[in-house]
Amino acid sequence: MYKHTKEKSNNIYTILNATLSSIKSVIPVQSQIKKPKLLKDDFSLKYGVLIGILGDMNGKLVISGDAKTFALIGKGMYGVQLEDEMLRSFSGELGNMIAGGISTNLAKSNKEIMITTPTILQGNTKISGYKEAFELSVELVQIGMMDTYLLLDDK
């Protein structure tokens, strides 16, 4: 039992670090990362992207912020204002880039994951149905807040 608990703790630590590293490398702005929080309840969001994670770790990655935050990230990365369908497309691609970075970072720790195509979440969305959840809040200087949720299932 102890070995399983220690291994699980190491896996969580590894994926949290892989996520933080990916966010820093994908979003080229100064940021302040808040201490990760274990979520005890379901949570809600108004705009974001969801990507499934399969492999050595199973679950979902949810990246949330308001649409304006995603638009400002896109403008900072590509120099153009994104709206409507272009904003939704960019938001999905941002999720892909972050999830791909997580996958690459985990491979350095001999962990393999595959990611699913992104699902855009809009409107009042309540997220539930996971074993454990961790929230990583990042303040992107002159852009806004972005919350990343790691929703982990048993493995």
N, C-alpha and C positions, 0 to 999 in steps of 0.2 A: 504494500500500500504506500509506504513512504517513498519508494523509488518512483512509483507512478505519479505521486503528488509533486515530487521534485522535478521530474521530467516535464510534467505539465507546466509548472512554474517557469522552467527554462524555455519552453516553447512560447509561452506568452511573452516573456521578456524579449525573446528573439524576434517575434513578429512585431512587437511594439517598436523596437529599435529599427527594424527594417522599414516600417511605415514612416517613422520620423525622418530617417535618412532619405527615403524616396521623396517625401514632400519637399524637403529642403533642396533636393537636386532638380526637381521638376518645376517648382515655382520660384523663379529667380528674383525674389524680393526679400528684403529684410523681414524677419519674422521673430515672434516671441512665442515659444511653445509652452503651454501650461502643463502642469503635472497630469499624467493620465489618471482617469477616474474609472472605477468599477461601477457600472450602472446596475441598479437593483430593480428598476422598473422599466416598462415600455417607454419609448420616447416618440416625440412628434417632430416633424419638420415641414417646411413649406416648399423647399427646392433642394434638389440634390441628385446624386447618381448612386446606384447600387450595382455592385459587381460581386458575383459568386466566386468563392474560393474552394477549390477541390484539390485533394492530394494529401500530403503529410499533415496538413491542417485543413479542416473543413469549416466553412462559414460564409460570411458575407462582409464586404467592405462597403460602407455608406459614407459618402462625402457630402456634407451639407453646408449650406450657407444661403444667403439670399441671392436671388438672380443677379443683383447688382454686383455682388462680390465676384461671382463667376465671370461677369462681363468685364470687370476691371482687371481680373487676372488675364483674361484673353487679350484685352487691349495692351496690357503690359508685355505679353509674350509676342503678340503679332502686330501691334500698332494700329489696329482697327477696332471700331466699336462693333460689338456683336449683339444682335437682337434676334428674337423669335427663333426660327429654325436653325439659324447659324449658331445662336447661343446654346440651344439644346445639343446640337452636334458637337460643339466645342466642349460642353460640359461632360458629355460621354467620353470624348477623347482625353480630356484631363483625367477622368477616372481611369481610363485605360493606361495612361502614362504612369500614374501613381501606382496602380496595381501591378503593372509591368515592372516598375522599379522595386516594388516589394518582392516580387518573384525573383528578380535578379539578386537582390540582397539576401534573400533566404537561401538561395543556391550556394552562396559563400559559406553558409552554416550547414551545408549538406541537407537542406530541406527543400523539397520540390512541391510546388503548387501550380495549378493551372487556373486561369481566370475565365469567367464567362463574359459574354458581350454585355455592355452597360445597359442599364435600365434607368431612364430619367424619371425622377419623382417630382411631381408638381402638385401644388394645392396642399390642403391639410392632410398629411400622411402620417399615420401612426404605425410604428415599427414594433413588431413583437415576433415571438417564435424562434428563440435562440437559447442556447444553454448559458452562455456568459457574454457580457458585452463590456467593452472598454471604450471610453470617449477620450479622444485627443483633440484639444482645442488649440488652434493656432491663430494668433493675431498677426495678420499680414499688414505691415506698416503701410499706411495711406490707402489701404484697400478695404479691409474689414476682417471679420471673424470667419473662420472656416472650421467646422467640426468634422472630425473623422471618427467613425465608429467601426470598431472591429467586433463583429458578432460571431462568436465561436460556437460551434457545435461539437459534440463528442467526437473523438477520433481514437 
